[in-house]
């Protein structure tokens, strides 16, 4: 995969740092139950307002106009990759996110423990959201009893609550597989099917694993079934630090976003805690060690998916309140945006453009006063695909060379 603009990236003078602060699912639409406002419009954000007055606004399109993105492609666009060219399975991201190393002979899946009734119907896809400690115990039981299938070894790694990761390692494994997940309660667990030529062995192995797994767990209600989705092998992609010549650090709490950053070659920086303040403190502690920081805020997306307008406002306000921790060491370029929109009214990801704020001495400033969807329409940055954002950040940090004579 080749990106012509990569040839223009140059090393910047000492101190030309870039921070990409992502509020996951930040974008929204007016909500009739809250005065026709969006969460950004309803939130009290004096610190973001000050940055908006000193910077420039615009909007980004995560994948393409009218396309609703998943979190994986949305973040890859922000990292400067074309999400239409580079497809990465969710299982790969989950595995990398919890620190599992993958190679060319690995096939991984995002997994849930679930509840199945006597007729084989899935009655709860999350097994009552069992505690992480219980998941750890069940994963250990499975690992000790599962064995191998057609020469393929199986690794079972616990994550949070009912979630875990399954990695299959062996020869002849390929992706192009359907999910072993009905995606709703009240339906039976489907078998995995090969959707591409060459994936037949993988389908057989996974179905054999599931059959044995169900037998091992038959008396472990509510966690007596296994759901698998996002079955995938790791892709080969050009690494972010090499493409853009920046030493890169990722600051995130949720595994998937660590996985995305690790996949493209960023260092995962340890966060001592699980609060936004802890993430900003991690940035300060590592400020002198890196050229580029990706900082991820999850709460806005979770609130949007729950349809909780007030909680989305609260998350935005909480981050705004502690923003001075970050800006105490202001980078040469600070970008604040989201990976996609998650409107509270829709309770899901959506296709709407995402507001963007860039602060830099080189930015073309505008008359906008706040980081909101409506203000962003009038910003000097305009509207563009998210995959072009990295080039704009590099240019503002004086890290892009001139094209041509």
C-alpha positions as CSV (number, residue, x, y, z in Angstrom):
1,X,0.0,0.0,0.0
2,X,1.6,3.3,-1.1
3,X,0.7,6.8,-0.2
4,X,2.5,9.4,-2.4
5,X,2.4,12.1,0.2
6,X,4.6,10.0,2.5
7,X,7.6,11.1,0.4
8,X,7.0,14.7,1.5
9,X,7.3,14.0,5.2
10,X,10.4,15.4,6.8
11,X,11.8,15.5,10.3
12,X,10.7,18.6,12.2
13,X,12.7,20.9,14.4
14,X,13.0,19.9,18.0
15,X,9.7,20.5,19.9
16,X,7.3,20.5,17.0
17,X,4.9,18.1,18.7
18,X,1.4,17.0,17.7
19,X,-1.5,15.9,19.9
20,X,-4.7,14.3,18.5
21,X,-7.4,14.4,21.2
22,X,-10.3,12.1,20.3
23,X,-13.7,12.3,21.9
24,X,-15.1,9.0,20.6
25,X,-18.4,9.5,18.9
26,X,-18.2,13.3,19.5
27,X,-20.4,14.4,16.6
28,X,-24.2,14.6,17.1
29,X,-27.4,16.1,15.8
30,X,-30.0,18.5,17.4
31,X,-32.1,16.7,20.0
32,X,-35.8,17.8,20.2
33,X,-36.0,16.9,23.9
34,X,-33.1,19.2,24.8
35,X,-34.0,22.5,23.1
36,X,-32.9,21.4,19.6
37,X,-29.2,21.4,20.8
38,X,-26.4,18.9,20.4
39,X,-24.3,17.9,23.4
40,X,-21.5,20.1,22.3
41,X,-23.9,23.1,22.1
42,X,-25.4,22.2,25.5
43,X,-22.2,21.7,27.3
44,X,-20.4,24.4,29.2
45,X,-16.8,24.3,27.8
46,X,-14.8,27.4,28.7
47,X,-11.5,25.8,27.9
48,X,-12.5,24.4,24.6
49,X,-14.1,27.7,23.8
50,X,-10.8,29.5,24.4
51,X,-9.0,27.1,22.1
52,X,-11.7,27.6,19.4
53,X,-11.3,31.3,19.5
54,X,-7.5,30.9,19.1
55,X,-7.7,28.2,16.4
56,X,-9.7,27.1,13.4
57,X,-12.7,24.8,12.9
58,X,-13.8,22.4,10.2
59,X,-15.5,19.1,9.7
60,X,-14.1,15.6,8.8
61,X,-15.8,12.7,7.0
62,X,-14.7,9.4,8.6
63,X,-15.0,7.1,5.6
64,X,-17.1,8.6,2.8
65,X,-20.2,10.8,2.5
66,X,-23.3,8.9,3.8
67,X,-21.3,6.0,5.1
68,X,-21.6,5.0,8.8
69,X,-18.2,3.9,10.1
70,X,-17.2,1.4,12.7
71,X,-14.6,2.4,15.2
72,X,-11.8,0.6,13.4
73,X,-12.0,2.3,10.0
74,X,-12.8,5.7,11.7
75,X,-9.6,5.6,13.7
76,X,-7.5,4.4,10.8
77,X,-8.7,7.4,8.8
78,X,-7.5,9.7,11.6
79,X,-4.1,8.0,11.5
80,X,-3.7,8.8,7.8
81,X,-4.8,5.5,6.3
82,X,-7.5,5.0,3.7
83,X,-10.2,3.0,5.5
84,X,-11.7,1.9,2.2
85,X,-8.4,0.2,1.3
86,X,-7.4,-1.1,4.6
87,X,-9.8,-3.5,6.3
88,X,-9.0,-4.8,9.8
89,X,-11.1,-7.3,11.6
90,X,-12.4,-6.6,15.1
91,X,-10.9,-9.8,16.5
92,X,-7.4,-8.5,15.5
93,X,-8.0,-5.2,17.3
94,X,-9.3,-6.9,20.4
95,X,-6.3,-9.2,20.6
96,X,-3.8,-6.5,20.1
97,X,-5.7,-4.3,22.6
98,X,-5.1,-6.7,25.5
99,X,-1.5,-7.2,24.5
100,X,-1.7,-10.5,22.6
101,X,1.0,-10.8,19.9
102,X,-0.2,-11.9,16.5
103,X,1.6,-13.2,13.4
104,X,0.8,-14.5,9.9
105,X,-0.5,-17.8,11.3
106,X,-2.9,-16.2,13.8
107,X,-6.6,-15.9,13.5
108,X,-8.4,-14.0,16.3
109,X,-11.9,-13.4,17.4
110,X,-13.7,-11.0,19.7
111,X,-15.7,-13.2,22.0
112,X,-18.5,-13.0,24.5
113,X,-19.8,-15.4,27.2
114,X,-23.5,-15.7,26.7
115,X,-26.5,-17.6,28.1
116,X,-28.1,-20.4,26.1
117,X,-31.3,-22.2,27.1
118,X,-32.0,-26.0,26.9
119,X,-33.3,-25.6,23.3
120,X,-30.0,-23.9,22.1
121,X,-31.5,-20.4,22.0
122,X,-29.3,-17.5,23.1
123,X,-31.3,-15.7,25.8
124,X,-28.6,-13.2,26.9
125,X,-25.7,-12.3,24.6
126,X,-23.7,-10.9,27.5
127,X,-24.3,-13.5,30.2
128,X,-25.7,-10.9,32.6
129,X,-22.4,-8.9,32.2
130,X,-20.6,-11.2,34.5
131,X,-17.7,-9.8,36.5
132,X,-14.2,-9.8,35.1
133,X,-13.0,-12.1,37.9
134,X,-15.6,-14.7,36.8
135,X,-14.6,-14.5,33.2
136,X,-11.0,-15.0,34.2
137,X,-11.9,-18.3,35.9
138,X,-14.1,-19.5,33.0
139,X,-11.3,-18.7,30.5
140,X,-8.8,-20.7,32.6
141,X,-11.2,-23.7,32.7
142,X,-11.7,-23.6,28.9
143,X,-7.9,-23.2,28.3
144,X,-7.1,-26.2,30.4
145,X,-9.7,-28.5,28.7
146,X,-10.0,-27.3,25.1
147,X,-7.1,-29.1,23.3
148,X,-6.2,-28.6,19.6
149,X,-8.1,-29.0,16.4
150,X,-6.5,-30.2,13.1
151,X,-3.1,-29.1,14.4
152,X,-4.4,-25.7,15.4
153,X,-3.7,-24.5,18.9
154,X,-6.3,-22.3,20.7
155,X,-5.5,-19.5,23.1
156,X,-8.2,-18.0,25.4
157,X,-7.5,-14.5,26.9
158,X,-9.9,-12.8,29.3
159,X,-10.8,-9.1,28.8
160,X,-13.4,-7.0,30.7
161,X,-16.7,-8.3,32.1
162,X,-18.2,-11.0,29.8
163,X,-15.7,-10.3,27.0
164,X,-12.7,-12.3,26.0
165,X,-10.4,-13.0,23.0
166,X,-9.8,-16.3,21.2
167,X,-6.7,-16.8,19.1
168,X,-6.3,-19.7,16.8
169,X,-2.7,-20.5,15.7
170,X,-1.7,-22.9,13.0
171,X,-1.1,-23.4,9.3
172,X,-3.8,-23.0,6.7
173,X,-6.0,-20.4,8.6
174,X,-7.6,-17.7,6.6
175,X,-10.2,-15.1,7.2
176,X,-13.4,-14.6,5.2
177,X,-15.7,-16.1,7.9
178,X,-19.2,-15.5,9.2
179,X,-19.8,-14.7,12.9
180,X,-20.8,-17.4,15.4
181,X,-23.2,-14.9,16.9
182,X,-26.9,-14.3,16.1
183,X,-26.4,-10.6,17.1
184,X,-29.7,-10.7,19.0
185,X,-31.4,-12.7,21.7
186,X,-34.1,-15.3,20.9
187,X,-32.1,-17.0,18.1
188,X,-29.9,-20.1,18.0
189,X,-26.1,-19.9,17.8
190,X,-25.2,-20.1,14.1
191,X,-22.3,-22.1,12.8
192,X,-19.3,-20.3,11.2
193,X,-19.3,-20.4,7.4
194,X,-16.4,-19.8,5.0
195,X,-17.4,-16.7,2.9
196,X,-14.2,-16.8,0.9
197,X,-12.3,-19.6,-0.8
198,X,-9.5,-20.9,1.4
199,X,-11.3,-20.3,4.7
200,X,-12.8,-23.8,4.9
201,X,-10.3,-25.2,7.3
202,X,-10.7,-22.2,9.7
203,X,-14.4,-22.7,9.7
204,X,-14.1,-26.4,10.6
205,X,-11.6,-25.6,13.4
206,X,-13.8,-22.9,14.9
207,X,-17.0,-24.9,14.8
208,X,-15.2,-27.8,16.4
209,X,-13.9,-25.5,19.1
210,X,-17.3,-24.1,19.7
211,X,-18.9,-27.5,20.0
212,X,-16.3,-28.6,22.6
213,X,-16.5,-25.3,24.4
214,X,-20.3,-25.6,24.8
215,X,-19.8,-29.1,26.3
216,X,-17.2,-27.8,28.8
217,X,-19.5,-24.9,29.8
218,X,-22.8,-26.7,29.8
219,X,-23.2,-26.4,33.6
220,X,-21.8,-22.9,33.9
221,X,-25.0,-20.8,33.5
222,X,-25.3,-17.9,33.0
223,X,-22.0,-18.2,31.0
224,X,-22.7,-21.5,29.2
225,X,-22.2,-20.4,25.6
226,X,-19.6,-18.7,23.5
227,X,-20.2,-16.1,20.8
228,X,-17.4,-15.2,18.3
229,X,-17.4,-12.3,15.9
230,X,-14.8,-10.3,13.9
231,X,-12.8,-13.4,13.0
232,X,-9.7,-12.1,11.2
233,X,-6.0,-12.5,10.4
234,X,-3.7,-9.5,10.9
235,X,-3.0,-7.4,7.8
236,X,0.4,-6.1,6.7
237,X,0.4,-2.3,6.7
238,X,3.1,0.5,6.7
239,X,3.7,1.5,10.2
240,X,2.7,5.0,11.4
241,X,6.1,6.1,12.9
242,X,7.9,5.1,9.8
243,X,5.4,6.7,7.4
244,X,5.3,10.0,9.3
245,X,8.7,10.1,11.0
246,X,7.3,10.7,14.4
247,X,7.9,8.9,17.6
248,X,4.3,8.1,18.5
249,X,2.6,7.4,21.8
250,X,-1.0,6.3,22.4
251,X,-2.9,7.0,25.5
252,X,-6.1,5.0,25.9
253,X,-8.0,3.0,28.4
254,X,-10.2,0.7,26.4
255,X,-8.4,-2.3,24.8
256,X,-9.7,-1.8,21.2
257,X,-8.1,1.6,20.9
258,X,-4.8,0.4,22.3
259,X,-5.1,-2.4,19.7
260,X,-5.6,0.1,16.8
261,X,-2.6,2.1,17.9
262,X,-0.4,-0.9,18.4
263,X,-1.4,-2.3,15.0
264,X,0.0,0.8,13.3
265,X,3.2,0.8,15.4
266,X,2.5,3.4,18.1
267,X,3.9,2.8,21.6
268,X,1.2,2.2,24.2
269,X,1.8,4.4,27.2
270,X,0.8,3.1,30.6
271,X,-2.1,5.0,32.2
272,X,-2.1,4.8,36.0
273,X,-5.8,4.8,36.5
274,X,-9.0,4.8,34.5
275,X,-10.0,8.4,34.5
276,X,-9.5,11.1,31.8
277,X,-7.3,13.0,34.3
278,X,-5.0,10.0,34.4
279,X,-4.7,10.1,30.6
280,X,-3.8,13.7,30.6
281,X,-1.2,13.1,33.3
282,X,0.3,10.4,31.2
283,X,0.7,12.9,28.4
284,X,2.5,15.3,30.7
285,X,4.8,12.6,32.1
286,X,5.8,11.5,28.5
287,X,5.8,14.9,26.9
288,X,9.6,15.0,26.3
289,X,9.7,11.4,25.0
290,X,7.4,11.6,22.0
291,X,6.7,13.7,18.9
292,X,3.0,12.6,18.5
293,X,0.4,11.7,21.0
294,X,-3.0,10.0,20.3
295,X,-5.3,10.5,23.3
296,X,-8.6,8.7,23.4
297,X,-11.8,9.6,25.4
298,X,-14.4,6.8,25.3
299,X,-17.3,8.2,27.4
300,X,-18.9,10.3,24.7
301,X,-19.5,7.3,22.5
302,X,-20.9,5.1,25.2
303,X,-23.3,7.8,26.3
304,X,-24.4,8.4,22.6
305,X,-25.0,4.7,22.1
306,X,-27.1,4.6,25.3
307,X,-29.2,7.5,24.0
308,X,-28.0,9.4,27.2
309,X,-27.8,13.1,26.0
310,X,-27.2,14.4,29.5
311,X,-24.3,12.0,30.2
312,X,-22.7,12.9,26.9
313,X,-22.8,16.5,27.9
314,X,-21.3,15.6,31.3
315,X,-18.4,13.7,29.7
316,X,-17.6,16.7,27.5
317,X,-17.7,19.1,30.5
318,X,-15.6,16.7,32.6
319,X,-12.9,16.7,30.0
320,X,-13.1,20.4,29.5
321,X,-12.7,21.0,33.2
322,X,-9.4,19.1,33.3
323,X,-8.1,20.3,29.9
324,X,-5.6,22.7,31.5
325,X,-3.6,19.6,32.6
326,X,-3.0,18.9,28.9
327,X,-2.6,22.5,27.8
328,X,0.0,23.2,30.6
329,X,2.4,21.7,28.0
330,X,0.8,22.9,24.8
331,X,2.0,21.1,21.7
332,X,2.9,22.9,18.5
333,X,-0.3,21.4,17.0
334,X,-3.4,20.3,19.0
335,X,-6.3,18.7,17.2
336,X,-9.6,18.0,18.9
337,X,-12.2,15.9,17.1
338,X,-14.1,12.6,17.1
339,X,-13.6,9.4,15.2
340,X,-17.3,9.5,14.1
341,X,-20.6,10.8,15.2
342,X,-22.8,8.9,17.7
343,X,-26.0,10.9,18.0
344,X,-27.9,10.4,21.3
345,X,-31.1,10.6,19.3
346,X,-30.1,7.7,17.1
347,X,-28.4,5.6,19.8
348,X,-25.8,4.5,17.3
349,X,-22.9,5.5,15.1
350,X,-24.0,7.6,12.2
351,X,-22.8,9.1,8.9
352,X,-22.8,12.7,10.0
353,X,-19.5,14.8,9.6
354,X,-17.5,15.3,12.8
355,X,-16.5,18.8,14.1
356,X,-12.8,19.5,14.2
357,X,-10.7,22.0,16.0
358,X,-7.0,22.7,15.3
359,X,-4.8,25.0,17.3
360,X,-1.4,26.0,15.8
361,X,0.6,29.1,15.1
362,X,0.3,28.2,11.4
363,X,-3.4,27.6,11.2
364,X,-5.7,29.9,9.2
365,X,-7.8,31.3,12.0
366,X,-11.5,32.0,11.7
367,X,-14.2,33.9,13.6
368,X,-15.7,30.8,15.3
369,X,-16.1,30.9,19.0
370,X,-17.0,27.3,20.1
371,X,-16.3,23.8,19.1
372,X,-19.8,22.8,17.9
373,X,-21.3,21.1,14.8
374,X,-22.9,24.4,13.6
375,X,-19.9,26.6,14.2
376,X,-17.7,24.0,12.4
377,X,-19.7,24.5,9.2
378,X,-18.3,28.1,9.1
379,X,-14.7,27.2,9.9
380,X,-11.8,27.9,7.6
381,X,-10.7,24.2,7.6
382,X,-13.7,23.3,5.5
383,X,-14.9,19.7,5.2
384,X,-12.6,16.9,4.1
385,X,-11.9,13.1,4.5
386,X,-10.4,12.2,7.9
387,X,-7.5,10.4,6.1
388,X,-6.2,13.9,5.1
389,X,-6.1,15.2,8.7
390,X,-2.7,13.7,9.4
391,X,-1.2,15.7,6.4
392,X,-2.7,18.9,7.8
393,X,-1.3,18.2,11.2
394,X,2.1,17.5,9.8
395,X,2.1,20.6,7.7
396,X,1.1,22.8,10.7
397,X,4.0,21.2,12.7
398,X,6.3,22.0,9.8
399,X,6.9,18.3,9.1
400,X,5.9,18.3,5.4
401,X,8.3,19.3,2.6
402,X,7.4,21.3,-0.5
403,X,6.1,19.4,-3.5
404,X,7.9,20.1,-6.8
405,X,10.5,22.7,-7.7
